[in-house]
Amino acid sequence: RDNCFETLPLFVAIALAATLANRVAVLDPMALYLLYARIGQSLTHVVSTNVVAVNVRFALFLVQMVIYAIWVVQLLG
């Protein structure tokens, strides 16, 4: 259960910053990819805990972190 909330504070902070800066459009192009990576990570976590599944989960987590980093750079730029 806690796995579902591990990146929630980061997402909320970025979404709030984008809203306050009136730049929510920055988030639009990659929002679905973030959602797909989050769902994939959660489903992989539920399905298996073997080494391959752990590597897949990490890759999906990394995708999310890259998207968050891109968003932050775009919001600051």
Salt bridges, closest charged atoms under 4 A:
ASP2 OD1 - ARG1 NH2 3.90
GLU6 OE2 - ARG38 NH1 3.56
